[in-house]
Amino acid sequence: MQVEIITDRERWNRFVESQATGNITQTWEWAELGSHLGTQALRLGAVEDGELRGALLVIIEKAPVVGQPYLYAPRGPVCDDPGSPALAALLDHTRTLARTHG
């Protein structure tokens, strides 16, 4: 299982919409709502054999007053099987990403 940044809007939205755990707050367009406010969005996909097995929209913002960055995933990962290696791969990758952003 490999975690990649997904750059294909249709592929992303198709996967999010196909999962029971998918939510409008994990769509491509949701991430774009905050882009004018200076937020950064990463669309992480757990990929196996070329197929998306899990997805996680990560929003990177700066906390007011203290100015420290923080990451959050609106409505959490999109992965219907909580025992899936995709979920573990996404969470491990996000932990590493959080450390790099302080």
C-alpha positions as CSV (number, residue, x, y, z in Angstrom):
1,M,0.0,0.0,0.0
2,Q,1.4,3.3,-1.0
3,V,0.2,6.8,-0.1
4,E,0.1,9.3,-2.9
5,I,-1.1,12.9,-3.4
6,I,-4.0,12.6,-5.8
7,T,-4.3,15.3,-8.4
8,D,-7.2,13.9,-10.5
9,R,-10.4,15.6,-9.4
10,E,-12.8,13.1,-11.0
11,R,-10.9,10.1,-9.6
12,W,-10.9,11.6,-6.1
13,N,-14.6,12.6,-6.1
14,R,-15.7,9.3,-7.7
15,F,-14.0,7.4,-4.9
16,V,-15.3,9.6,-2.1
17,E,-18.8,9.3,-3.5
18,S,-18.6,5.5,-3.8
19,Q,-17.8,4.9,-0.1
20,A,-20.3,4.8,2.8
21,T,-17.8,6.9,4.8
22,G,-17.6,9.5,2.1
23,N,-18.9,12.9,2.9
24,I,-19.2,16.3,1.1
25,T,-16.5,17.7,3.4
26,Q,-14.0,15.2,1.8
27,T,-14.7,16.3,-1.8
28,W,-12.3,18.1,-4.0
29,E,-14.5,21.2,-4.0
30,W,-14.7,21.4,-0.2
31,A,-11.0,21.9,0.0
32,E,-11.2,24.7,-2.5
33,L,-13.6,26.7,-0.3
34,G,-10.8,27.7,2.1
35,S,-8.1,28.2,-0.5
36,H,-8.8,31.9,-0.8
37,L,-8.1,32.2,3.0
38,G,-4.6,30.8,2.7
39,T,-5.3,27.2,3.7
40,Q,-3.5,24.4,1.9
41,A,-5.2,21.1,1.0
42,L,-3.6,17.8,0.4
43,R,-5.6,14.9,-1.0
44,L,-3.9,11.8,0.1
45,G,-4.8,8.5,-1.4
46,A,-3.9,5.0,-0.3
47,V,-3.2,3.2,-3.6
48,E,-2.8,-0.5,-4.2
49,D,-2.4,-2.0,-7.7
50,G,-3.3,1.4,-9.2
51,E,-6.7,1.5,-7.3
52,L,-7.7,3.9,-4.6
53,R,-8.4,2.0,-1.4
54,G,-8.7,4.9,1.0
55,A,-8.6,8.7,0.9
56,L,-7.9,11.5,3.3
57,L,-8.4,15.2,2.7
58,V,-5.9,17.1,4.9
59,I,-6.3,20.8,5.4
60,I,-3.3,22.7,6.7
61,E,-4.0,26.0,8.5
62,K,-2.4,28.3,10.9
63,A,-4.0,28.7,14.4
64,P,-5.2,32.2,15.2
65,V,-3.1,34.2,17.6
66,V,-0.2,31.7,18.0
67,G,0.3,31.3,14.3
68,Q,1.3,27.6,14.6
69,P,0.2,25.3,11.8
70,Y,-2.3,22.5,12.4
71,L,-3.7,19.8,10.3
72,Y,-7.2,18.5,10.2
73,A,-9.3,16.1,8.1
74,P,-12.9,17.1,7.9
75,R,-15.0,14.1,8.7
76,G,-11.9,11.9,8.8
77,P,-10.6,9.3,6.4
78,V,-12.7,7.8,3.7
79,C,-12.2,4.1,4.1
80,D,-15.1,1.8,4.6
81,D,-13.1,-1.0,6.2
82,P,-11.6,0.1,9.6
83,G,-9.2,-2.9,9.5
84,S,-8.0,-2.0,6.0
85,P,-4.2,-1.5,5.5
86,A,-5.3,1.7,3.6
87,L,-6.5,3.3,6.8
88,A,-3.3,2.5,8.6
89,A,-1.2,3.8,5.7
90,L,-3.1,7.1,5.5
91,L,-2.8,7.7,9.3
92,D,0.9,6.8,9.3
93,H,1.6,9.2,6.4
94,T,-0.4,12.0,8.1
95,R,1.5,11.6,11.3
96,T,4.7,12.1,9.4
97,L,3.2,15.0,7.5
98,A,2.1,16.6,10.8
99,R,5.7,16.4,12.2
100,T,7.1,18.1,9.1
101,H,4.7,21.0,9.6
102,G,5.5,21.4,13.3
